[in-house]
Amino acid sequence: MSFNKRRPEMEDDEFFCMNIPEFALEWVMWDTKRLGDNAYNDRGESLPDLKPLFVKKDEVIDKYGLDHASKVFGENFSPQTQLLN
């Protein structure tokens, strides 16, 4: 699995959206949004001015459906680890 698919701080029921500055969290509309502590680029190098943004997969599936969510969020969204209730 590539570094971007499995971020060190990502929980199994989340997916990585993007790296953002901490102040931008207030503009993210997902209810289950969460910032991690350490952002990295696609080579695994630290991005000290940014934080990784994670969202619960259930919320994305509820909003878009599994097929559409997989297409929209691509390789960052791995339904294989989805915990469906």
Buried (B, 14 or more C-beta within 10 A) or exposed (E): EEEBBEBEBBBEBBBBBEBBEEEEEEEBEBEEBBBBEBBBEEEEEEEEEBBBBBBBBBBBBEEBEBEEBBEEBEEBBBBEBBEEE
